[in-house]
């Protein structure tokens, strides 16, 4: 007797049928679970033929009957689906896109070969969000705010591929957008809507330039691809022309820059290794140990010298910030008070090799601390770095050491590195700036008592906002008359002097450097 029960779910698969056969003779095991073909199960007495699509068999035995579970796997989640889902999560939560992306790649078991495409799609949509919404609104009678969230982001991902990724066939962009909606369980009537909008866009795009389809610059509504509050601030502080330039720059993929670990290899020798692997490279313009890889798109781990600790990924602005602690005293003691992932901490270790410096690092975040240790073990496994897991305030209570130099790379809005982290522009709100300012002033107040006589205090952010930069320094110095603001130019290479204004180091985002701010103060 054959009994077929209803479907139900076990883990990530669906039980398609339950087949009972009254026998105690074991069934012949299916060969090659997951193979698409007709399966014949025979026990020598009765035969049962089962035709299915994607099979994953489990066989259970008892003294009276055998049960065959035929499992049909759920549809595979593609790079487009994960990209769309991550964008939905981002606009609902204002969380870090990297955290959300890593969570979704695990949740949906996205293959490694699909990860790069998914991240490319996410970052591309974030960099071109307003332009894509402009296109979408031109093609849809439904206001964007009323669109199903998954449909909205699925269309954005599809439009981005159609307009910005020449290597992807238009038909693939359309089909994947529709399939993603099916997998997500979007109402069926919206599948046709997604298909229609994208196909109509393709039809109109033929033989027309991008600006003919959607002008990027209009007097009444310029497409900046940044939130209005941020654009308005920048126009006020920097002028309309510079604001437009920054916004365009932030919509481009930034350069990959290495900082050569001169404690382990010379810049010339690392360049030779890059040449041997046919990796295009050029010296950085401003920082002495920098190398730029202008068209590298592989994994960081695949760059020659990574495992040996010959380099670290670091923009030139961040490399220059560490130099502001100079001139370094022989056998001096230096503190990175906000160590984070350890980029500047490891730079201090590098600078300290020939000067026999003693370096301390403070970091309260456990996950960042783990990354810091991993980076340190790769770059300087034999160093005597002292790491304190906790806040700078707690460290100050317990520490009896006075430091020759302290670096406070403070938490900030990150508006100077929007090109590198495109989710920042959509996650931040203007009211966040006052919260950051309060935290930044607190960190400087906690650092000052740890500074020794004639010690150097460097304050840095990757923000462009005066509230987090100049205003913080002026407020801090007004209550600490024993500290004096010095000119950053005195410690930087001549090529970087163009970024000095009112003694501060403050480059705006450009093709060769991130937006940044740093101030150097000396204790009298």
N, C-alpha and C positions, 0 to 999 in steps of 0.2 A: 504494500500500500504506500502511495506517495502523498506526503502532506507538505503543502507550501504555506508558510505563515507570512504575515505582513513584514515590511521592512522596519528595521530599527537601527539605531546608531551605536557603534562601539568605538571609542576613541575617535580616530580621524577617518574611519571608513564606515560604509553602510552595509549591513547584512542584507544581501539581496534575496536569498532563499534559505529556508531550513528544510533539509530533505531527510526524512526518516525511512530507513530500510530495515525491516525486521530480520536481523541476522547478527551473529556474533563474530562473523568472519571479517577481519579488517579489510577496509577498502584499499585499493591500490593508490598510493600517494600521487597527487597531481605533480606533473613535471613542470618546472619553470613557472612559479607563481608570477602572475602579472602578465602572462602571455595572452595575446588576443587570438583565440582559436576555439574550435569545438572540442570540448573535453569529454572523454568517455571513461566513466568510472565502472569498474567491474569487480565483483567479488567471486566470480566463478559460478554463482547460482543465479542471482538476479543481475540484470544490467540496467543502469540508469544513464541516460544521455542528457547532459546539461549544456546548453549553448548560452554563452554570456560574452561580455565585452572584456573588461579588465578584471582579472580574477586574482584573488588572494585567499587561498584555501586554509581552513583549519578543520581538523578532523578529531572528533571526540568519540570515545568508545564506552559502551556499558555492556552488561551481560545480556541485554535483550535487543538493543538496536544501535545503529551507528548514526551519528548526526554530522552532516557536512554543512559547514558554514561557507557560503560563497560570498566573498566580500568585494564590493565594487568601490574602488577608491574615489574620493572626491576629486573634482577637476583640479588640475595643477594651477598653482598661483604663480603667474608670470611676473616679470619685471614691471610691466605696465600696471598690473593689479596692485603690487606692493607700493609702487610710486603713488598711485591714486589714493590708496588707503592711508599712507603716511601723510600725504598732504591734507587729507580730511582730519586726521588726528591732530596735525599741527595747528590748523585754524580753529580747532575746538579747544585746545589746551594751552597754547602758547608755550609749549615745552621745546626743548632743544631738538632740532630735526635729526641730529645724529643719534640721540637716545631713542627717539621714536622709530627711526629707520632700523637700528640694530634690533630693537624689540620685534618689529614686524618681520625682519628677515629670519629670525629664530621661530617666530610663531607660525609662519607660512613655509618654513624650510626652503627658502629661496636658494637655488644653487649659486655657488660662488661666481660662475661665469655670467650670471644674470645681475649680480650686485652692482657692477659698474654702470650698466645701462640704467638700472633703477635710480641710482644716485644722480646720474647725469640728467635724467628726466626731472627729478625732484628739484635739483638746483636750477635747472633751466627754467622751469615754471616759476620758481620763486624770483628769479632775476627778471623775468618778462611778464610778471603777473598782470599789471595794468594793461599792457599791450594785448595780452591774450584775452582779458576780459572785454576789452574794447572790440576785438574781433568777434567774440562770442555774442555780445549784445547786438552787434550789427546783423548777426545771422539768426538771432532768436527773438521771438515775440514775447517770450517770458522774461520778466526782469530777473537779473542774476540773483538777487537776494531771495527770490522765490524758487529757485532751482533746487532740486534734490542735491544735497551736498556731494554725494558720490558722483552723480551725473555731472555736476559743475567741474569737479577736479578731473574726472575722466575726459571730459571735453578739453580741458586745459592741457592735459598730457597729450591728447591727440593733436591739438592745434600746434603745440610746441614741436612735435615731430614733423608735422607737415611744413612748417615755416623755417625751422632751424636745423633739422637733422637730415641732410641730403642723402645720407646712406640708407635711410629707412624708407621702403616703398610706401606710398600713400595708402595703398590697400591694406597693408599690415597695420598701419596706425589706426585705420577705421575699424578693422576686424577685431583688433585687440581691445579697443575701447568698448565695443559692444560686448565682447566676451567677458570683460572685467565686470560690466554691469550685470550680466547673467550670473556670474559666480557670486557676486555680492548679494544677489536676490533683489535687485532693483525691479520695480513693477515692469511687466513686459511691454506696456505701452510706451515706456521711455526708451526702450532699446531702439525702436524706429526713430525716435527723436534724435538720439545720439548719432545714429547712422546718417540721418538726413542732414544734420547740421555740418558734419565733417565732409560729407560728399559734396554738398553745395559749396563749401569753402574751397575744396579742391578744384571744382569747376570754375569758380571765379578767379582762383589764383593763376590759372594757366595764362601764360603770356602777359602777366602783369608783374610789376615790381612791388616790393614790400611797401614802399611809401604810397604807391597808387592804391593799394588795398586798405591800408590804415596809416595815414601820415603820423610819423613819430613826433613831429613838432607842429603844434597849432597855437595860434596866439591866445585862443580862448581856453583850450584845455590841453596843455602840453603833456605828453606821455613821459613821465619821469621814472615810472616803475619804482616809486618810493611813496610812502604815506604822506599825505598832505601836510601834517603837522611838522614833519621832519624837513620837507622841502621848504616850507615857509621860514623855518628857523635858519636854514642855510642861506636862503636868499637874503635874509636880514643881516647875517654875519659875514657872508662871503661875496654877496652879489649874485645876480641872476646867471651871468655867464659862467662863473666858477661853479655854481651849484649844478648847472646843466652838465658841465664837464665831469664833475664828481659822479653824478647819477649815471652817465654813460659808462664811466670807468667801472662802476660797481656792477654793471650788467655784463661785464666780460669775465671770462675765466682768468683768475690771477696766475702769475708766474710761480713756478716751483723754485724755491731758493734753498740752497744748502749752506750750512756753516761748517767749514772744514774743521775737524778736530785736530788742530795743529799740535796737540800733545801726543798724537799717535801717527800722523802722516803729514807731509807737506802738501800745500795746495797744488804744486806742480805735479807731484806723484799721483794725487787723486785725479787730476785732469788727464794724466796719461792712461789711467785705468778706464776712465769714461771714454776716451778715444778708442781704446782697444775694444770696447763693447759697442762702438758706433753710436754713442749717446751724444747728441748735440749739446754743447755747453758753452758758456761764456763767463768771464769774470763779472762779479757784481760791480755796480758803479760806485758804491759808497762805503760799504763795510769791508775791511781788509781781508777777511777770511771767507767771503761769500762767493759762491758759484751759482749761476742761474742755468736751469735746464728749460729753455724756452718752449720746447715742443714735446716734452716727455709726458706720456699718459699711462705708463705702466704702474705697477705697485711699487711702493717705497722700498719694500724688502728686496726687490729685484735689482735695485741700483747697486753696482759693485762697491763693496766696502761697508755695506750696511751692518752685516753681522759682526764685522771686525771693529765697529764703532768709529769708523773714519769720518763720519759726518752726522749732523743732526739737521732736520728740517726747521728752518727759522728765517723769517723775513728779515731784510736788511735793517728795517727800523728797529726791530727788537734786538738785533745784534749791536747796533749803535748805542742803545740805551744802557747796556751793561758797561760799555766803555766810559760812561759818564762817572762811574765810581773812581776813575783814575784821577791823578797818578797813584798807582797801587804801591803801598808800602811793603818793603821786603819783610816776609813773615808776618804780614798784617792779618787781622781777623775781620771777616766780612760776613754779613747776614743778608740772605734773601728772605724777607719777611712775609712774602706772599708767593711761595714757590710754585704753586700750581703743578703742572706736568714736568717742571724742572728744566725748561729751555734755558732760562737765564742762570739757574743754579749750575747747570753743567757748563755754561759759558764761563762762569766764575772759576770753576774747577780747571777749565782749560787755561784761563789767564793766570791761574795760580801755580801751574806746573813749574815754571822757571823762577817764581818768586817765593815759593814755599808758603803759599797762603793757607790759612785755616778757614774753611767755609762752613757756615751753618745755614740750615734751611728750615723754615716753619711752614707747615701746611695742615689745616684741620680736616680736609676732605679725604676720606679713606680711599676712594677710587682714584682720585688724582695722586694721592701719595703712592699708591701701588704703581701707577704709570711712572712717577718720578723715579722710584727705585729701579724699575725695569730699564729706563733710559740711562740711569747712572751705572747700572751693572754692565750695560752694553758699551758705554763710552769711557767710563773710568772705574772698572771693577776693583782696582786696588786703591782707590782714593779713601781718605779718612773723613769723608763728609759726615757731619753731625746733623741728623734729622730729628726734628721735634714734631710729633703728631699732636696737634692741638692749635688753639688760637694764639695769635701774637700777644694778646693780653695775658694769657696764662703763662706763656713763655717768659714774658717780661717779669712776672712775679717771681719765677724760679731762677731766672738767669742772673748771675753776678758778673758776667763778662761785659766789658765795654768794647764796642766795635769801631774799627777804623772807617768802615763804610757800611751803610744799610740801604738796600734797594726795596722800595715799596711799589711793586707792580700791582696796583690796586684793582679790585673788581670794579667793572664799569659797564656802561651801556654798550660798548663795542661798536659805536657808529663809524669808527675809522676802518674797520675790517669787514664791512658789509659785503664787499665783493667776494671775500673768502668764506664768509658765513652768511649767505643770503637770507636765512630765516630771521636774522636779527632785525631787519628793517620792519618786518610784519609783527614781530613779537613785542618790541619795545613800545612803551607809551611815554608821552612827555612827562607825566608825573613821576616816572621812574627816576628821573635825573636828580631830584631832591633827595630821594632815598639813597641813591648811590653817593651823593655828595656827603651826606651824614656819615656813612660808613667809611668813606675815604678820609675825612678829617679825623675820625676816631683812630684809624690805623696810623696816621702820622703822629697823633698825640701819644700813641702807645710806643712808637718807634723812637721818638726823640730822647727819652731818658736812657735808652740803651747806647746812645752815641757817645764815643769818647771825645777827649779834647781834640779840636781841629778835625773832627770826623766829618765825613761826607754823607749826606742824606739825599738820595735820588728818588723822586716820585715819578711814576709813569702810568699812563693809561693807553688804551687803544681806542680812545674816544675823540671826537671832534668838538665836543660841546663845552663851552666856557664854564658852565656850572661845575663840571667835573675836573677842569684843568686850571686855567688862570685864576678863577674865583676861589678854588680850593687853596691854591698856594698863597694868594693874597690874604685870605682869612687866617690861614695857619701862621704865616709870618707875623701877622698883627698881634698874635698872642705869644709868640716865641721870638723876642728881640735878640736872643743870643745866636740866632741863625741868620745867615746872609745868603741871598740869592746870587749865584754866580752865572757867568756866561757859558752855556753848554758848548759853544764853539771851541773853547780852549781845549776840550778833551776829544774832539771829533776830527776825523780826516777833513781836509779842505773841501773835498767834493760834497760833503754833507752840510757845509756852511750855508748853502742856499735855503735850508730848512729852518734856520734860526730866525726868530722874531721876538724882540723884547727879551732876549737872553734865553728864551724857551726853545726847545727842539720840537717842532710841530709840523711835520710834513702832512700834506693832504694826500688822499689816495691818488696814485698815478700808475702807469704801466710798470714802473720799476720799484715802487715802494708802497707799503701800506700807510694808511692814516694813523697818526701816532701823536703822543704828547709826552714830554719829559721836562722836568725841572731839576736843577742841581743846586743844593744848598750846603753851606759849610758852617760848622759850629765854631764860634769864636773862642 
